[in-house]
């Protein structure tokens, strides 16, 4: 999550470049992901317009009925992408 934030905010990389870079990084022989399926899902949702931190949280909630959040934009994006529901006030 921090890597994405630095690439976006400090170096002004665009969404597609970040997604491609994270995918390549995750595929390196010496890199081990704690939850590969979660990370790859989050990268896909990043490509589709979701904030990466939100995507990681939502992908981690797989199997839950819903994710509670104060982020109305996340709820709208999650609905558009057909993820588990995000309930926002």
Phi, psi and omega per residue, in radians:
X1 nan -0.734 3.132
X2 -1.143 -0.668 3.122
X3 -1.049 -0.798 3.119
X4 -1.070 -0.765 -3.111
X5 -1.069 -0.789 3.139
X6 -1.131 -0.790 3.140
X7 -1.065 -0.672 -3.115
X8 -1.361 -0.875 -2.994
X9 -1.489 -0.661 -3.089
X10 -1.560 -0.587 -3.060
X11 -1.954 -0.014 3.076
X12 1.014 0.565 3.052
X13 -1.206 2.580 3.116
X14 -1.510 2.810 -3.084
X15 -0.866 -0.862 -3.097
X16 -1.129 -0.685 3.123
X17 -1.169 -0.681 3.111
X18 -1.146 -0.791 3.136
X19 -1.060 -0.759 3.129
X20 -1.119 -0.753 -3.140
X21 -1.139 -0.747 3.114
X22 -1.135 -0.655 3.101
X23 -1.121 -0.776 3.112
X24 -1.132 -0.758 3.127
X25 -1.047 -0.785 -3.124
X26 -1.128 -0.442 -3.118
X27 -1.535 -0.044 3.132
X28 -1.180 2.522 -3.088
X29 -0.982 -0.709 -3.066
X30 -1.499 0.049 -3.104
X31 -1.793 2.249 3.100
X32 -2.116 2.162 3.114
X33 -1.614 2.443 3.100
X34 -1.145 -0.741 -3.111
X35 -2.373 1.406 -3.056
X36 -0.963 -0.733 -3.118
X37 -1.092 -0.673 3.116
X38 -1.132 -0.807 -3.121
X39 -1.113 -0.801 -3.127
X40 -1.148 -0.635 3.075
X41 -1.133 -0.751 3.131
X42 -1.090 -0.690 3.100
X43 -1.112 -0.715 3.116
X44 -1.106 -0.768 3.114
X45 -1.173 -0.573 3.022
X46 -1.021 -0.818 3.107
X47 -1.014 -0.560 -3.071
X48 -1.597 0.118 3.001
X49 1.928 0.012 -3.136
X50 -1.532 2.555 3.013
X51 -1.057 2.405 -3.034
X52 -1.130 -0.723 3.118
X53 -1.089 -0.767 3.088
X54 -1.063 -0.728 -3.130
X55 -1.096 -0.711 3.102
X56 -1.116 -0.771 3.124
X57 -1.095 -0.774 -3.106
X58 -1.184 -0.739 3.114
X59 -1.124 -0.580 3.102
X60 -1.214 -0.347 -3.112
X61 -1.570 0.173 3.130
X62 -0.944 2.324 -3.099
X63 1.697 -0.220 3.092
X64 -1.516 2.777 3.099
X65 -1.243 -0.626 -3.100
X66 -2.858 2.861 3.020
X67 -1.979 2.245 3.102
X68 -1.596 2.336 -3.095
X69 -2.708 2.701 3.013
X70 -1.583 0.042 -3.040
X71 -1.615 1.705 -3.134
X72 -1.133 -0.563 3.109
X73 -1.137 -0.721 3.089
X74 -1.072 -0.767 3.140
X75 -1.034 -0.742 -3.140
X76 -1.167 -0.768 3.139
X77 -1.148 -0.739 3.125
X78 -1.074 -0.707 3.118
X79 -1.122 -0.760 3.133
X80 -1.066 -0.648 -3.105
X81 -1.526 -0.112 3.098
X82 1.292 0.552 3.123
X83 -1.460 -3.028 2.995
X84 -1.067 2.677 -3.116
X85 -1.100 2.512 2.987
X86 -1.972 2.084 -3.108
X87 -1.692 2.046 3.132
X88 -2.187 2.508 -3.133
X89 -1.137 nan nan
